[in-house]
């Protein structure tokens, strides 16, 4: 028995308009099939044109007559297997992952899926395989990622206070002679680049262990870099040593890149050649602001180095010192030619001036 379209709240053109904005391809096909039927096309022709059989089209006509366009949407499937872990057990699992293992209690320094599987079995009596644990962790928004190094003497409270009070620290670093000038926030650091280089991740076949060249010699250079995220500019020098003389050269280079009439507050770490003294020559348009001890993670130039190493300076062998210098210059100039990348990597929401 043929079922007729009995609803009259939409004509063929209206159904086509709804199909044009529907986000589900299946719903689009059903709307277009019903539009063809309303235009007088045969059921077999309408069903074939929209990728279904006549019986399927008949079922959707019935749904449409009963519920309208809402009836053409996919209904979620009910039932299914019960979750392997209850909601409160998943909360506890997330807490374990965030806290990390206790070497004395758990016997491991990092969680593996097998370790979490065993703990789940011991605590919740819920047997499951490693894949199931991995799927639950992904649903809880966890991912298997590399850790960031942290100095054992780092003071988390001091780091948070530095971020919270950054605007006041910047204001304190501005001398009376620079009051009223436009303020630029700059960040500075140095990176050693040389024959004892670093390796980075690459794409390769699953299960393989690809190789990459790594030199065993010891020639190196120091890339001094500073960036102003707000302007997307930087100042860099490649020098043979990291000392106060090299720092003075870099300060002069940064000074030339500060906007005319502006004053730069340069944030940097507490290395010996960064400390104010008789030998450190700070230009008149620069003021220094030091980070808390052992806090490289607060310096966005560290992320600049990570980007350059991963994309330009890793997996390479340098035959000469000159080759190291050339590679550093090419990598830095490529970065400077992309202001948007400097802004993307080095911008920090907490880094602002009093008037920002």
N, C-alpha and C positions, 0 to 999 in steps of 0.2 A: 504494500500500500504506500503510495506516494504521500509524503507530508508536505503541506504547503506552508509558505511563509505567511503567517497571519498578522504579525506586528506591522503597524503602519506609521510608527514614530520616526522611521528613517527610510528614505528612498535610496536608490542605487548611488546617486551622486554623494549623498551624505555618508554612506558606508565607505565610499572611496576616499572621502576626506579624512575619515577616522583612520583608514588604513595608511594614509600618507604620514601620519604622526605617531602611529603605534610603534613601540620600541621592540615588540616581539614578532619575529618573522612568522611564527605559527599563527598568531592572531591576524596578521596581515593577510595570509592566505585564506583564512576563514572569512574575513570581511569581503575580500574580492570575490570569493566563490558565491557568497550570498548576493553580492551586487549583480553578478552575472545572472543569477536565478531571477532576481527582480526585474532585470532587463528582458526576460523572456527566453534566455538560453536554456537548452535542455540540461537536465541534471547530469547526465553522463559527460557532456561537453564541459560544464562548469567544474565538475569534480576533476576531470583530467587536466584542465587548464591550470588548476591550483594545486596539483600534486596530491590528490587523495582519491579514494574510490567513492562510489555512490552511497554505500552504506554509511561511511564516515561523514559524508556531507549531510545525509539524512539526520544523523545524530546531532550534528551541530545546528541544523535547522530547528530541531526540537529544543535544544538548549537556548537558542536565540529567542524562540517564541516565548519561552518561560522566563528568561532573565534579561533579555535585551543584549546589548553589546558586552556587558559585564560577564554574561554567560559564555562568551567565546574565549575567555582567558583560561589559562591552565590552572587547575586547582591543585594545591599542594597535596602530596601524598600523605596520608595518615599512617599511623602505626609504625612499623619498622622495629629493628632490634633496639633494646634498651641500651642507653649509654653505658660504657664500661666503667666510667667513674661518675659518681654523683657530683652535683655542682659544688658542694662544699669540699669534696675530695680534689676537684680540679683547682679550687682556690689554694688548697694546701700544696698541691704539686707546683703551682706557680710560685708560691712562697719559697719552696725548696730551691727552685732554679735561680730565683733572684738572690737568695742568700749564699748559694754555692755550697759545696760539700765541706764537711769538717774532716780533715785528714785523720784525726784521732778516732772519730766515730765511724766514718764511712770508708776510710782507707784509700781514698782517691783525691786527686787535686783538682779534678774537673769532672763534671757530670757527663757520662756517656749514656746513651739510650738504655744500654743493658743495666747500668747502675740504677737508673730511675725505675726501670722495670722491676728490678729486685726489691727496691724500697717500696714500691707500690704494692707488691705482693706481700711483703712483710707487714706493712701498716694497714692495708685495706683488704687483704685477702682477695685481690682481683687479678687473676692470671691474664696476661696479655703478652703479645710479642713486641719486639722493638719498633716495628713499623707503626703499630697502634699508638705507642707512646709518642712517636714522632708526629703523627697526625694530630694528636691532642695538643702537643706543644705548638704546632702551627696554628691551630684554632685559637690558642691563647696568645697569639701574636709573637711567639718566640721564634728566633732564627739561629742557625749555627754560624756564628760570626767570629772574626778574629778579635782578640782583646787589645786594649790600648795600654801601653806600659805606664805604670805609676811608681814614682820614687817612694821607697818605704818611709822616708821622712816627710813626705808631703802632708801638709796640714789642710784638711778639707774645710775646716771652719774659716781659716785665713783666706782660702780661695773664694769661698762664698761671700765673705766680707768684702774682699777686693771687688768682686762683681757688683755687689749691692751698693758700694760706696764709690764706684768708679767715677761718676760725675764730679764728686767732691775732690777726689784725688787728682783729677785732671785740672780742676780749678786751682788747686794748691801748687801745681807744677807750672803755672803761668806767672811769670815775674811781673812786677808792677809796670815795667816799660811796655809790656805786651797787652796790658788790659785794654779792652775795647776793640782789639783786632779780631779778624776772622780766625777761628781755631780749626786746625786740621788734626785728625787723629791718625798717627802713623804707628806701625809695628815693625820691629827689627829683630833679626836673628842671623846666625851663621850656620852653614852646613858644610861638612867635609865631603868632598867628592874625589874619588880616586880609584886606584887599581884594585884595592880591596873593596870593591863595590857591593851593591846589594842585588838580590834577586827579587822578582815580583811574580805574581800569579799570572798564568796564561791559560787560554782555552786549549784543552786536549781531550783525547778520547777517554771516556770513563774507564777507570781501572788501570790506566797507564801511569807512568812516572817519567814525564819529559825532563830533559836536561837543558841547561842554559849555561853559557860561559861565565866563569868567575875567575878573575885574575888572582894570583897569589903574591904579587909584588906590592910595594908600599908607597909608590909616589902618589901624591894627592895635592889638591888645592882647596881653598876655602871660598865658598860662594857667600858673600855678604849680601843680604837682601832686606829690603824694607818696602812696605806697601801702605798706601792710603786707600782703604776700601771705599770710602765715600766718593772719591774721585776716580777710582779704578786705575791708579797710576802706581809706579814703583821706582826704586832706585837700587841698582845692584853693582857690585864690583867683584871680580875674581882675583884673589890675592894668595900669595904663597904661604902666609902665616896668619894666625888669629891672635893678635896682640893689640896693644894700645895704639901703635902706629897705624896699623891697618884700620882700626876703629875710627881714628881721626880722619883718614881718607874717606871712609864711608860716610861719616857725619857731614863732611863737606859736599859729597855727592848728593846726599839727601837734601841738604840745604838748597841746592840748585833746583830741586824739583818741587819745593814748597811754593804755593801760589804767591805771587808778588803781593806784599802787604799783609800776608797771613803769618800766623805763628803755629808751629807744629809741636804737638805733645807726642813724643816718641816713647812708646812703651816697649820695654826690653827686659831681659832677665838680669840676674845679678852676677854675671861673669866678671872676673877681675878687671878686664879691660873695658867694662861698661860703667865702672864706678867713677864718680867725680873725684878729681884730684889735680895735681899740678900738671900731669902729663896729658890728661884728656881735654881736648879742645872742642868745646860745644859752641857751634855757631849761634849768633844772636837770635835767629829765628827758630830755634829748636830748644825745647825743654824736655828733660828726661823724667820718665815715670817708670819705676822698677816694679816688676812682678813679685809676688810672694816667693820665698825660696822653694825650689823643687816643684815648680808649677808650669812646666812647658805646655800643658794642655790648655792654658789660658792664652797662649800666644798663637794667633791664627797663621803666622808665618810657618809654624810647624806643619800645618796642613798644606801650605804652599810647597814645602820640601817634599812632603809625601806625594803630592800630585806630580811634581817634576821627576821624582825618582820612578814612580810607576809608569810614567808616559815618555820620559826622555833619557833618563840617566841610569836605568837598570839593565841587567842582562847584556852588559857591554864589556869589552876589553880595550883599555887605552894603552897604546904602545909607548907614548911619551907624555911628559908633563904638558906640552903644548896641546896635545890632543885632549887632555882633560879640560884645559882652559877653553878650548874651542867648543867643546860639548856644553860646558856650563854657559858660555855666552849665547849659544844657539838656543838652549832651553829657556834661559831667562828672557831673551828678546822675544821669543815666541809667546811667553806669558804676558809680557808688557804689551804686545800687539793685540791682546784680547782683554780689554778693560772689564767686560762683563764677567769673565772668569775670575778676575781678582775680586770683584764684588761678591760673586757667588761663594768663593772659598773663604774669604777673610772677613766678611761682615758678621758681627756679633750683636744680637739684640741688646745685650746689657752694656755694650760699649758706646757711651754717649757722653756729651758734654752737658753742663748745667743748662745751657740755653737750647739744647737739641729738642 
